[in-house]
Amino acid sequence: MYEEQLEFIKNGKGFIAALDQSGGSTPKALALYGVPEDSYSTEEEMFDLVHKMRTRIITAPAFNSASILGAILFEQTMDNKIEGLYSADYLWKKEGIVPFLKVDKGLAEEADGVQLMKPNPSLDALLKRANERNIFGTKMRSVIKEANPEGIKKVVDQQFETGKQILAAGLVPIIEPEVDINSKNKEKSEEILKEEMVNQLDQLNKDQNVMIKISIPTVNNFYKELIDHPRVVRVVALSGGYPLEEANEKLAANQGLIASFSRALSEPLNANQSDEEFNALLKDSVKKIYDASIT
């Protein structure tokens, strides 16, 4: 199964759907979906509602392996079921879509122009559960806000250190050092980031292969060196706050870079839509993101 999934992610045509809103971002995701905060009173009720949202997306006709290579899940979603199967098993066995899991515990306070990941002492236990749930890979996010070489190096060092822990558990890590799209020196940050990333990639062994998730670069095709690196399975791009149309336009200008959109994917969807309207809007979004990903 692992080799089949690896081949599909590496060479398949399509994109990765990010359905991994965590506790902190879930209220906003639900609000955008038309479910206000006064619709629930406990965290359990909130997570039930967001699981219903994710289930509606995942079971929609357009959510299939003809366009979507993988889907990133939140821990609570991994432990829930869709049509009687755990979410990862539903994705792979029913849809042929490779399951990933968000494993970070959120962002630390900003220092040196960046936000590192919070400490994650329970990661090994989570990776063990991920293997039990048939998860293929993981995703973890840091944020770069300023072109601070020391801060950016810390972000990349932490990402790869954690990535090696994930590789040792038999999973494929998605390294995600996001550059804030509103940063005043975004292009300079990307220059520093790429240099640090290449340095780390060059130190990996032949059996240590990773994925990379990054902001769409300021200069088109700037990350070609990462896309072509022998230790990189695939490079995917986050929408980073760009509206769907703008994100797709920018993505399409970068050959070999594919989408891993979250908010941009679900942007037009609403809990109050009929199934017919919901499915049609999701189909339109999926097609647009797919087209931008195969340039």
C-alpha positions as CSV (number, residue, x, y, z in Angstrom):
1,M,0.0,0.0,0.0
2,Y,2.8,2.4,1.0
3,E,4.6,2.1,-2.4
4,E,1.4,2.5,-4.3
5,Q,0.5,5.6,-2.4
6,L,4.0,7.0,-2.8
7,E,3.9,6.5,-6.5
8,F,0.5,8.2,-6.8
9,I,1.6,11.2,-4.7
10,K,4.9,11.6,-6.6
11,N,3.6,11.2,-10.2
12,G,-0.1,11.6,-10.1
13,K,-2.0,14.6,-11.7
14,G,-4.0,16.7,-9.2
15,F,-3.7,18.4,-5.9
16,I,-3.9,17.8,-2.1
17,A,-6.9,19.0,-0.2
18,A,-6.3,20.5,3.2
19,L,-9.1,19.5,5.6
20,D,-7.1,20.0,8.8
21,Q,-8.6,23.0,10.6
22,S,-7.6,22.5,14.3
23,G,-9.2,23.7,17.5
24,G,-8.0,27.3,17.0
25,S,-9.1,27.7,13.4
26,T,-12.3,25.6,13.5
27,P,-14.7,28.4,14.7
28,K,-13.6,30.6,11.8
29,A,-13.9,27.7,9.3
30,L,-17.4,26.9,10.5
31,A,-18.4,30.6,10.4
32,L,-17.2,30.8,6.8
33,Y,-19.3,27.7,6.1
34,G,-22.4,29.4,7.6
35,V,-22.3,27.9,11.1
36,P,-22.0,30.7,13.6
37,E,-20.4,30.2,17.1
38,D,-23.8,30.4,18.8
39,S,-24.7,27.1,17.0
40,Y,-22.7,25.1,19.5
41,S,-21.7,25.4,23.2
42,T,-19.0,22.8,23.7
43,E,-15.8,21.8,21.9
44,E,-17.3,18.4,21.3
45,E,-20.3,19.9,19.5
46,M,-18.0,22.1,17.5
47,F,-15.9,19.2,16.3
48,D,-19.0,17.2,15.5
49,L,-20.2,20.0,13.2
50,V,-16.8,20.4,11.5
51,H,-16.7,16.6,11.0
52,K,-20.1,16.8,9.3
53,M,-18.7,19.6,7.0
54,R,-15.6,17.5,6.2
55,T,-17.7,14.4,5.6
56,R,-20.0,16.4,3.2
57,I,-16.9,17.5,1.2
58,I,-15.2,14.1,1.2
59,T,-18.4,12.2,0.1
60,A,-19.3,14.7,-2.6
61,P,-19.0,13.3,-6.2
62,A,-16.2,15.8,-7.2
63,F,-14.0,14.7,-4.3
64,N,-12.3,11.8,-6.1
65,S,-8.8,10.6,-7.2
66,A,-9.3,11.9,-10.7
67,S,-8.5,15.3,-9.4
68,I,-7.3,14.9,-5.8
69,L,-4.2,13.0,-4.8
70,G,-4.3,13.4,-1.1
71,A,-6.2,14.9,1.8
72,I,-4.8,16.3,5.1
73,L,-6.8,15.5,8.2
74,F,-7.0,16.8,11.7
75,E,-6.4,14.4,14.5
76,Q,-10.1,14.4,15.5
77,T,-11.1,13.7,11.9
78,M,-8.6,10.7,11.8
79,D,-10.4,9.2,14.8
80,N,-13.9,9.7,13.3
81,K,-15.6,7.5,10.7
82,I,-17.2,8.2,7.3
83,E,-19.8,5.7,6.2
84,G,-18.6,3.1,8.8
85,L,-14.9,3.4,8.0
86,Y,-12.2,5.4,9.7
87,S,-11.6,8.6,7.7
88,A,-8.2,7.5,6.3
89,D,-9.6,4.1,5.2
90,Y,-12.5,5.7,3.6
91,L,-10.3,8.1,1.6
92,W,-7.9,5.4,0.4
93,K,-10.2,2.3,0.1
94,K,-13.3,4.1,-1.3
95,E,-11.8,7.0,-3.2
96,G,-8.2,6.2,-3.9
97,I,-7.1,9.4,-2.1
98,V,-3.9,9.3,0.1
99,P,-4.5,10.3,3.7
100,F,-2.2,12.7,5.6
101,L,-2.4,14.0,9.2
102,K,-1.7,17.4,10.8
103,V,0.6,16.7,13.7
104,D,1.8,20.0,15.0
105,K,0.3,21.6,18.2
106,G,0.1,25.1,16.8
107,L,2.5,28.1,16.7
108,A,4.7,29.6,19.4
109,E,4.8,33.3,20.0
110,E,6.7,35.3,17.4
111,A,10.4,35.7,17.9
112,D,13.2,36.7,15.4
113,G,10.5,37.4,12.8
114,V,9.1,33.8,12.9
115,Q,6.7,31.6,14.7
116,L,8.2,28.2,15.4
117,M,6.0,25.1,16.2
118,K,5.1,24.7,19.9
119,P,6.8,21.8,21.7
120,N,5.2,18.4,20.9
121,P,6.2,15.8,23.5
122,S,3.4,13.5,22.5
123,L,4.4,13.3,18.8
124,D,5.7,9.7,19.0
125,A,2.4,8.5,20.5
126,L,0.4,10.3,17.8
127,L,2.6,8.8,15.0
128,K,2.0,5.4,16.5
129,R,-1.8,6.0,16.3
130,A,-1.4,7.4,12.8
131,N,0.2,4.2,11.6
132,E,-2.7,2.2,13.3
133,R,-5.2,4.4,11.3
134,N,-3.3,3.8,8.0
135,I,-2.1,7.4,7.6
136,F,0.5,7.8,4.8
137,G,2.1,11.1,5.8
138,T,2.0,14.1,8.1
139,K,2.0,17.9,7.9
140,M,3.3,20.5,10.4
141,R,3.3,24.3,10.0
142,S,5.7,27.2,11.0
143,V,5.3,30.8,9.8
144,I,8.0,33.3,8.6
145,K,7.0,36.9,8.9
146,E,10.3,38.7,8.3
147,A,13.5,38.1,6.4
148,N,15.4,37.3,9.5
149,P,18.2,34.8,8.6
150,E,18.5,33.5,12.2
151,G,14.8,33.1,12.6
152,I,14.3,31.4,9.3
153,K,17.2,29.0,10.0
154,K,15.5,28.0,13.3
155,V,12.3,27.3,11.4
156,V,13.9,25.1,8.9
157,D,16.1,23.3,11.5
158,Q,13.0,22.6,13.6
159,Q,11.0,21.4,10.6
160,F,13.7,18.9,9.5
161,E,14.5,17.7,13.0
162,T,10.8,16.8,13.5
163,G,10.6,15.5,9.9
164,K,13.4,13.0,10.7
165,Q,11.4,11.8,13.7
166,I,8.4,11.3,11.4
167,L,10.5,9.4,8.8
168,A,11.8,7.1,11.6
169,A,8.1,6.2,12.3
170,G,7.6,5.2,8.7
171,L,5.6,8.2,7.6
172,V,6.3,10.8,5.0
173,P,6.5,14.3,6.5
174,I,5.2,17.5,4.7
175,I,7.7,20.2,5.7
176,E,5.7,23.5,5.9
177,P,7.6,26.7,6.5
178,E,4.9,29.2,5.4
179,V,6.0,32.7,4.4
180,D,3.3,35.2,5.3
181,I,1.9,36.6,2.1
182,N,1.6,40.0,3.7
183,S,5.2,40.2,4.7
184,K,6.9,43.4,3.5
185,N,10.0,41.5,2.5
186,K,8.4,38.2,1.3
187,E,10.8,37.8,-1.6
188,K,13.9,38.2,0.5
189,S,12.4,35.7,3.1
190,E,11.9,33.2,0.2
191,E,15.6,33.6,-0.9
192,I,16.8,32.8,2.6
193,L,14.3,30.0,3.0
194,K,15.3,28.2,-0.2
195,E,19.0,28.3,0.7
196,E,18.3,26.8,4.1
197,M,15.9,24.2,2.7
198,V,18.4,23.0,0.0
199,N,21.1,22.8,2.7
200,Q,18.9,20.5,4.8
201,L,17.7,18.4,1.8
202,D,21.3,17.8,0.7
203,Q,22.0,16.2,4.1
204,L,19.2,13.6,3.9
205,N,19.9,10.0,3.2
206,K,18.6,8.3,0.1
207,D,15.8,6.7,2.1
208,Q,14.7,10.0,3.7
209,N,12.3,11.5,1.3
210,V,10.0,14.4,2.2
211,M,7.3,16.6,0.8
212,I,7.3,20.4,1.1
213,K,4.4,22.8,1.5
214,I,5.2,26.5,0.9
215,S,3.6,29.8,0.0
216,I,3.3,30.5,-3.7
217,P,6.6,32.4,-4.4
218,T,6.8,36.0,-5.4
219,V,9.0,35.1,-8.4
220,N,7.5,32.5,-10.7
221,N,9.2,29.1,-10.6
222,F,11.5,30.2,-7.8
223,Y,11.2,26.8,-6.1
224,K,12.1,24.7,-9.1
225,E,15.3,23.6,-7.3
226,L,13.2,22.2,-4.6
227,I,10.7,20.5,-7.0
228,D,13.6,18.8,-8.8
229,H,15.5,17.8,-5.7
230,P,16.0,14.0,-5.5
231,R,14.9,13.9,-1.8
232,V,11.6,15.7,-2.5
233,V,8.5,13.6,-3.3
234,R,6.3,16.6,-4.2
235,V,6.2,20.4,-3.5
236,V,2.7,21.7,-2.8
237,A,1.5,25.3,-2.2
238,L,-0.9,26.7,0.4
239,S,-3.3,29.5,-0.6
240,G,-2.1,31.6,2.3
241,G,-5.1,33.9,2.4
242,Y,-5.3,34.6,-1.4
243,P,-8.9,34.3,-2.7
244,L,-9.4,31.2,-4.8
245,E,-9.2,32.9,-8.2
246,E,-6.0,34.8,-7.3
247,A,-4.4,31.7,-5.7
248,N,-5.1,29.6,-8.9
249,E,-3.7,32.3,-11.1
250,K,-0.5,32.5,-9.1
251,L,-0.2,28.8,-8.9
252,A,-0.7,28.2,-12.6
253,A,2.4,30.4,-13.3
254,N,4.6,27.9,-11.3
255,Q,5.3,24.7,-13.3
256,G,5.4,21.6,-11.2
257,L,3.9,23.2,-8.1
258,I,0.6,21.8,-7.1
259,A,-2.1,23.1,-4.7
260,S,-2.7,22.1,-1.1
261,F,-5.6,24.6,-0.4
262,S,-7.8,24.7,2.6
263,R,-9.9,27.9,2.8
264,A,-9.7,28.5,-0.9
265,L,-11.1,25.0,-1.6
266,S,-14.1,25.4,0.7
267,E,-14.6,29.2,0.1
268,P,-17.9,29.0,-1.8
269,L,-19.5,26.2,0.3
270,N,-22.2,26.8,2.8
271,A,-24.1,24.6,5.3
272,N,-27.4,25.9,4.0
273,Q,-26.9,25.0,0.4
274,S,-28.8,22.1,-1.1
275,D,-26.8,19.0,-2.0
276,E,-27.2,19.9,-5.7
277,E,-25.8,23.5,-5.2
278,F,-23.1,22.3,-2.8
279,N,-21.8,19.6,-5.1
280,A,-21.9,21.9,-8.1
281,L,-19.9,24.6,-6.4
282,L,-17.3,22.1,-5.0
283,K,-17.0,20.6,-8.5
284,D,-16.2,24.0,-9.9
285,S,-13.6,24.7,-7.2
286,V,-12.0,21.3,-7.7
287,K,-11.8,21.8,-11.4
288,K,-10.2,25.2,-11.1
289,I,-7.6,24.1,-8.6
290,Y,-6.9,20.9,-10.6
291,D,-6.3,23.0,-13.8
292,A,-4.0,25.3,-12.0
293,S,-2.1,22.4,-10.5
294,I,-1.3,20.6,-13.7
295,T,0.5,23.4,-15.5
